[in-house]
Amino acid sequence: MTVKSGMSHGFAAFGTLICGSVLSKFIWEFLPPLGELALLAISTFQAVTGADIPVNEQFAGTIIVMLGLSFLWGVVYHIGRHGRGGADED
């Protein structure tokens, strides 16, 4: 079971990286304020930690897409594994 769960998470992480890289330019076309927010967050993170990470539009767009897809993957995985978890369930 651990291998099955680990493999699904590994494929999801790899998929979000590939999709994020491919779709990053669309963030700047359709949601420029979101891209600017990502640039600000990356710049702040770099200033606070001193990490050597790229602060450019492509990387910021990739991060936004990856976060969105990772969140969706987590929701779908949770629902698939644990059910909807509504108030009327035990």
Secondary structure, DSSP 4 states (H G I P E B T S, - for coil): -HHHHHHHHHHHHHHHHHHHHHHHHHHHHH-HHHHHHHHHHHHHHHHHH------SHHHHHHHHHHHHHHHHHHHHHHHHHH----TT--
